[in-house]
Amino acid sequence: SFVFIVSVRSRILVIETATHSILWMALLTALFNVAANIILIPKHGGEGAAWAAVIAWSFSALIAPWIFTASREVIYKFFRF
């Protein structure tokens, strides 16, 4: 699940003292979630909010790590590319 991936990645980044990456990824994820809520809630209500959360977690787990070098290395290790 996306929550598991983000949780493990965050713990690895704490161990590697790259906590600044965690902060920036959390901020990007929050902004992504707000944008998705603005788009989806007027059309779909509560179901749109749920989908916005899923989309934001998937962004945080799969896309945001590629932005920062420290987290990119963790993704390579995690998925064994």
Secondary structure, 3 states (H helix, E strand, C coil): CHHHHHHHHHHHHHHCCCHHHHHHHHHHHHHHHHHHHHHHHHHHCHHHHHHHHHHHHHHHHHHHHHCCHHHHHHHHHHHCC
